[in-house]
């Protein structure tokens, strides 16, 4: 199973979660909210073959921590993965949306200058703005729109721009989430949990719970759960190999 967007360090006992994910053979992209968290995650994941750590600066934190962008750029040279980055224009964050956009634009350009990265991108209430920046900046990187909640028109635009999409059990609880998911081309769809923020039955989703999305996906694709899982693995492998990095 593949979890392309999980906040490993934000679980109450991340070491235990990492041990269990290892036992279950779960591949995890550990996204981070700050460059300092990136360093902590690198220590947590040391020696783990199936965990890749992404460096990020979460848009919700940009207003107070935008000066850390230099550290994000510095650490980007150490990893193929960047996230969580993006823009959040929901009511709580709307006042800093302009600053967020500047930071996002700068990080996209940095990823391009480094030859392209795998990007896990936040776009709550800002899909159009995020896609504008992707269209302007991204040529070598692989943008993954995490928990995409834009309109169908914005989804179609993102597909035309060559984006990937990570979906999870929490997203699939809503009718809109299911409709968007099943409109995504099979070769562009990946699984995630957004744990511990993503939940099921009032408990945090664990990295191996990314597989809970597969029955819904398989039903929409009219295939078996195992066939859906194989397609997700193939999609992820092909995307990552664009950047010269094995799973």
C-alpha positions as a printed NumPy array, in Angstrom:
array([[  0.   ,   0.   ,   0.   ],
       [  1.111,   3.55 ,  -0.751],
       [  0.364,   6.613,   1.378],
       [  1.548,   9.629,  -0.583],
       [  0.569,  12.207,   2.05 ],
       [  0.953,  11.495,   5.763],
       [  2.148,  13.614,   8.697],
       [  4.088,  10.884,  10.489],
       [  5.597,  13.175,  13.101],
       [  2.197,  14.448,  14.257],
       [  0.913,  11.128,  15.59 ],
       [  1.109,  10.785,  19.391],
       [  3.657,   7.963,  19.003],
       [  5.267,   8.289,  15.559],
       [  7.897,   5.631,  16.238],
       [  5.226,   3.018,  16.815],
       [  3.365,   4.06 ,  13.669],
       [  6.57 ,   3.819,  11.635],
       [  7.314,   0.353,  13.026],
       [  3.837,  -0.889,  12.128],
       [  3.939,   0.665,   8.654],
       [  7.252,  -1.12 ,   8.099],
       [  5.801,  -4.455,   9.198],
       [  2.879,  -4.027,   6.809],
       [  5.111,  -3.041,   3.888],
       [  3.482,   0.376,   3.517],
       [  5.317,   2.97 ,   1.438],
       [  4.935,   6.443,   2.936],
       [  5.739,   9.976,   1.853],
       [  6.111,  11.789,   5.16 ],
       [  5.11 ,  15.37 ,   4.428],
       [  6.203,  18.108,   6.814],
       [  4.809,  21.476,   7.845],
       [  8.125,  23.278,   8.488],
       [ 11.788,  22.784,   7.538],
       [ 12.592,  22.028,  11.188],
       [ 10.042,  19.214,  11.069],
       [ 11.812,  17.891,   7.983],
       [ 15.   ,  17.358,   9.987],
       [ 13.036,  15.623,  12.748],
       [ 11.345,  13.32 ,  10.252],
       [ 14.674,  12.442,   8.645],
       [ 15.854,  11.266,  12.063],
       [ 12.629,   9.325,  12.667],
       [ 12.83 ,   7.598,   9.288],
       [ 16.524,   6.763,   9.399],
       [ 17.112,   3.257,   8.068],
       [ 13.526,   2.785,   6.881],
       [ 13.476,   1.664,   3.252],
       [  9.837,   2.518,   2.594],
       [  9.655,   6.036,   4.028],
       [ 10.574,   9.134,   2.057],
       [ 10.614,  12.493,   3.829],
       [  9.367,  15.629,   2.073],
       [ 10.372,  19.139,   3.061],
       [  7.562,  21.638,   3.289],
       [  6.12 ,  24.85 ,   4.63 ],
       [  2.403,  24.433,   5.176],
       [  0.345,  27.341,   3.8  ],
       [ -1.498,  27.666,   7.115],
       [  1.842,  28.52 ,   8.746],
       [  3.23 ,  30.854,   6.104],
       [  1.993,  34.069,   7.762],
       [  4.11 ,  33.433,  10.859],
       [  6.972,  31.412,   9.373],
       [  7.527,  32.688,   5.841],
       [ 11.097,  33.652,   6.74 ],
       [ 11.9  ,  29.925,   6.896],
       [ 11.599,  29.683,   3.119],
       [ 15.401,  29.822,   2.847],
       [ 15.679,  26.647,   4.924],
       [ 13.058,  24.911,   2.788],
       [ 15.053,  25.746,  -0.327],
       [ 18.257,  24.538,   1.311],
       [ 16.792,  21.187,   2.323],
       [ 15.143,  20.65 ,  -1.058],
       [ 18.569,  19.662,  -2.348],
       [ 18.489,  16.68 ,   0.051],
       [ 15.234,  15.058,  -1.072],
       [ 13.192,  14.239,  -4.168],
       [ 10.013,  15.118,  -2.274],
       [  8.547,  18.516,  -1.39 ],
       [  5.382,  19.014,   0.641],
       [  3.223,  20.135,   2.118],
       [  3.22 ,  23.37 ,   0.147],
       [  0.506,  25.353,  -1.595],
       [ -2.18 ,  27.958,  -0.955],
       [ -5.105,  27.958,   1.504],
       [ -7.748,  30.627,   0.91 ],
       [-10.283,  29.313,   3.421],
       [-11.657,  31.961,   5.845],
       [ -9.048,  31.295,   8.546],
       [ -6.128,  31.787,   6.138],
       [ -7.478,  34.102,   3.463],
       [ -5.725,  37.218,   4.752],
       [ -2.325,  35.658,   4.065],
       [ -3.253,  34.171,   0.672],
       [ -1.112,  36.692,  -1.209],
       [  1.957,  35.905,   0.882],
       [  1.236,  32.193,   0.559],
       [  1.108,  32.588,  -3.224],
       [  4.511,  34.312,  -3.238],
       [  6.05 ,  31.541,  -1.139],
       [  4.435,  28.819,  -3.255],
       [  5.667,  30.433,  -6.477],
       [  9.199,  30.711,  -5.118],
       [  9.266,  27.068,  -4.009],
       [  7.972,  25.854,  -7.363],
       [ 10.76 ,  27.755,  -9.106],
       [ 13.319,  26.301,  -6.688],
       [ 12.093,  22.776,  -7.414],
       [ 12.459,  23.428, -11.135],
       [ 15.961,  24.822, -10.706],
       [ 16.911,  21.62 ,  -8.89 ],
       [ 15.769,  19.49 , -11.807],
       [ 12.202,  18.836, -10.673],
       [ 10.702,  17.324,  -7.53 ],
       [  7.676,  15.277,  -6.485],
       [  5.378,  17.931,  -4.989],
       [  2.504,  17.333,  -2.555],
       [  0.27 ,  20.388,  -2.895],
       [ -2.472,  21.857,  -0.704],
       [ -5.161,  23.831,  -2.56 ],
       [ -8.115,  24.326,  -0.188],
       [-10.402,  27.064,  -1.565],
       [ -7.563,  28.049,  -3.91 ],
       [ -7.528,  25.506,  -6.736],
       [ -7.557,  28.148,  -9.466],
       [ -4.674,  30.103,  -7.962],
       [ -2.644,  26.938,  -7.379],
       [ -3.171,  25.837, -10.972],
       [ -2.14 ,  29.283, -12.237],
       [  1.215,  28.899, -10.493],
       [  1.647,  25.313, -11.688],
       [  0.95 ,  26.432, -15.263],
       [  3.469,  29.283, -15.016],
       [  6.254,  27.462, -13.208],
       [  6.17 ,  23.677, -13.504],
       [  7.923,  21.901, -16.345],
       [ 10.104,  19.263, -14.675],
       [  8.366,  18.579, -11.354],
       [  5.461,  16.204, -10.671],
       [  2.645,  18.075,  -8.884],
       [  0.326,  15.919,  -6.771],
       [ -2.841,  17.725,  -5.715],
       [ -3.554,  16.375,  -2.258],
       [ -7.235,  15.993,  -1.236],
       [ -8.356,  18.08 ,  -4.208],
       [-11.664,  19.864,  -3.57 ],
       [-11.961,  22.246,  -6.492],
       [-14.68 ,  22.274,  -9.149],
       [-15.004,  19.78 , -11.975],
       [-13.806,  22.467, -14.376],
       [-10.713,  23.008, -12.218],
       [-10.15 ,  19.264, -12.086],
       [-10.231,  19.079, -15.878],
       [ -7.74 ,  21.94 , -16.056],
       [ -5.429,  20.198, -13.57 ],
       [ -5.573,  17.012, -15.663],
       [ -4.657,  19.006, -18.78 ],
       [ -1.696,  20.476, -16.883],
       [ -0.427,  16.966, -16.124],
       [ -1.151,  16.887, -12.397],
       [ -1.479,  13.794, -10.268],
       [ -4.031,  13.479,  -7.461],
       [ -3.869,  11.775,  -4.063],
       [ -7.171,  10.686,  -2.547],
       [ -7.985,   8.971,   0.717],
       [-10.804,   7.456,   2.737],
       [-11.734,  10.794,   4.324],
       [-12.091,  12.484,   0.931],
       [-14.223,   9.636,  -0.355],
       [-16.809,  10.068,   2.394],
       [-18.401,  12.966,   0.511],
       [-20.351,  12.675,  -2.71 ],
       [-18.259,  15.422,  -4.309],
       [-15.053,  13.689,  -3.266],
       [-16.17 ,  10.422,  -4.862],
       [-17.305,  12.156,  -8.054],
       [-14.006,  13.991,  -8.433],
       [-12.026,  10.834,  -7.701],
       [-13.801,   8.799, -10.343],
       [-13.252,  11.578, -12.921],
       [ -9.469,  11.351, -12.465],
       [ -7.66 ,   9.28 , -15.119],
       [ -6.474,   5.977, -13.696],
       [ -2.852,   6.709, -14.527],
       [ -2.982,   9.935, -12.469],
       [ -4.58 ,   8.68 ,  -9.255],
       [ -2.665,   7.903,  -6.047],
       [ -3.73 ,   7.038,  -2.492],
       [ -3.145,   8.939,   0.749],
       [ -4.467,   9.243,   4.296],
       [ -3.507,  12.767,   5.448],
       [ -3.157,  11.102,   8.83 ],
       [ -3.516,  11.961,  11.608],
       [ -5.798,  14.74 ,  10.277],
       [ -7.71 ,  12.353,   8.047],
       [ -9.979,  10.239,  10.217],
       [-12.375,   7.299,  10.139],
       [-14.929,   6.676,  12.871],
       [-13.349,   9.456,  14.965],
       [ -9.886,   7.859,  14.936],
       [ -6.837,   9.029,  13.   ],
       [ -6.16 ,   7.171,   9.784],
       [ -2.895,   5.249,   9.827],
       [ -0.61 ,   4.997,   6.777],
       [ -1.794,   1.472,   5.967],
       [ -5.392,   2.743,   5.967],
       [ -4.748,   4.289,   2.537],
       [ -5.994,   0.935,   1.28 ],
       [ -9.476,   1.739,   2.568],
       [ -9.882,   3.985,  -0.466],
       [ -9.402,   1.105,  -2.882],
       [-12.868,  -0.521,  -2.736],
       [-14.521,   2.753,  -3.765],
       [-11.966,   3.262,  -6.529],
       [-12.31 ,  -0.329,  -7.72 ],
       [-16.091,  -0.068,  -7.861],
       [-15.866,   3.08 ,  -9.961],
       [-13.313,   1.475, -12.266],
       [-15.301,  -1.766, -12.455],
       [-12.312,  -3.848, -11.448],
       [-11.076,  -5.83 ,  -8.453],
       [ -9.519,  -4.168,  -5.427],
       [ -6.217,  -5.865,  -6.226],
       [ -6.292,  -4.534,  -9.789],
       [ -6.905,  -1.034,  -8.445],
       [ -4.006,  -1.451,  -5.993],
       [ -1.733,  -2.623,  -8.802],
       [ -2.642,   0.416, -10.903],
       [ -1.88 ,   2.798,  -8.018],
       [  1.499,   1.127,  -7.478],
       [  2.3  ,   1.357, -11.185],
       [  1.254,   5.01 , -11.353],
       [  3.387,   5.925,  -8.359],
       [  6.402,   3.999,  -9.609],
       [  6.238,   5.618, -13.041],
       [  5.877,   9.097, -11.549],
       [  8.783,   8.705,  -9.142],
       [ 11.035,   7.2  , -11.81 ],
       [ 10.64 ,  10.399, -13.813],
       [ 12.943,  11.865, -11.159],
       [ 15.499,   9.088, -11.224],
       [ 14.484,   7.745,  -7.83 ],
       [ 13.234,   4.21 ,  -7.107],
       [ 10.273,   3.674,  -4.813]])
